[in-house]
Amino acid sequence: MVRMHGENGGAVAFDTGVDPAGLSDEDLFRELASLYRTRLDTLRHGPDPALDNHFKRTAELETEYMARHPGREVDPGRLSREL
């Protein structure tokens, strides 16, 4: 749980959300898409606790995805593309 100070100086607790193991594939993909969509704004403008929460939730969801899809389709062309 991440804590941040609210307007009145009190601590505000953030939970990263539902345990990824309890999400359907559809919900897991939706949660990942939401994180990726908000990533840059959180990195650039989010307070440290929000960024910490984002890091943690991304790791939780991506770890669950990899556990469910260890043989995911990999595009071999992505390995050889020049950046």
C-alpha positions as CSV (number, residue, x, y, z in Angstrom):
1,M,0.0,0.0,0.0
2,V,1.3,3.4,-0.9
3,R,0.6,6.5,1.3
4,M,0.4,10.1,0.2
5,H,-0.5,13.2,2.2
6,G,-3.9,14.6,1.5
7,E,-5.0,18.2,1.6
8,N,-5.5,18.2,5.4
9,G,-2.1,16.7,6.0
10,G,-3.5,13.2,6.7
11,A,-2.2,10.1,5.0
12,V,-4.1,8.8,2.0
13,A,-3.7,5.1,1.3
14,F,-3.6,3.8,-2.2
15,D,-4.1,0.1,-3.1
16,T,-2.9,-1.1,-6.4
17,G,-6.2,-2.9,-7.1
18,V,-7.6,-6.3,-7.6
19,D,-5.2,-9.3,-7.4
20,P,-4.3,-9.9,-11.1
21,A,-4.7,-13.7,-10.6
22,G,-8.4,-13.0,-10.0
23,L,-8.9,-11.1,-13.3
24,S,-10.3,-12.6,-16.5
25,D,-8.1,-12.3,-19.5
26,E,-10.3,-9.5,-20.8
27,D,-10.0,-7.6,-17.5
28,L,-6.2,-8.2,-17.4
29,F,-5.8,-6.7,-20.9
30,R,-8.1,-3.8,-20.0
31,E,-6.0,-3.0,-16.9
32,L,-2.8,-3.2,-18.8
33,A,-4.1,-0.9,-21.6
34,S,-5.2,1.6,-18.9
35,L,-1.7,1.6,-17.3
36,Y,0.1,2.0,-20.7
37,R,-2.3,4.8,-21.6
38,T,-1.5,6.8,-18.4
39,R,2.1,5.9,-18.2
40,L,3.7,9.1,-19.6
41,D,1.5,11.4,-17.7
42,T,2.2,9.6,-14.4
43,L,5.9,9.6,-15.1
44,R,6.0,13.3,-16.0
45,H,3.5,14.7,-13.6
46,G,2.5,12.2,-10.9
47,P,3.7,12.6,-7.3
48,D,6.2,10.0,-6.2
49,P,3.6,7.8,-4.4
50,A,1.5,7.7,-7.6
51,L,4.5,6.7,-9.7
52,D,5.5,4.0,-7.2
53,N,2.0,2.7,-7.3
54,H,2.1,2.7,-11.1
55,F,5.4,0.8,-11.1
56,K,4.0,-1.8,-8.7
57,R,0.8,-2.3,-10.5
58,T,2.5,-2.6,-13.9
59,A,4.8,-5.3,-12.5
60,E,1.9,-7.2,-11.0
61,L,-0.1,-7.2,-14.2
62,E,2.7,-7.9,-16.5
63,T,3.9,-10.8,-14.3
64,E,0.4,-12.3,-14.4
65,Y,0.3,-11.9,-18.2
66,M,3.6,-13.7,-18.6
67,A,2.5,-16.5,-16.3
68,R,-0.7,-17.0,-18.4
69,H,1.0,-16.6,-21.8
70,P,4.5,-18.0,-21.6
71,G,4.4,-19.0,-25.2
72,R,3.0,-15.7,-26.4
73,E,3.4,-14.8,-30.1
74,V,6.7,-13.0,-30.6
75,D,7.4,-11.1,-33.7
76,P,10.9,-12.0,-34.7
77,G,11.1,-8.9,-36.9
78,R,11.0,-6.8,-33.7
79,L,14.4,-8.2,-32.7
80,S,16.1,-7.1,-35.8
81,R,14.5,-3.7,-36.4
82,E,16.9,-0.8,-36.1
83,L,15.9,1.8,-33.5
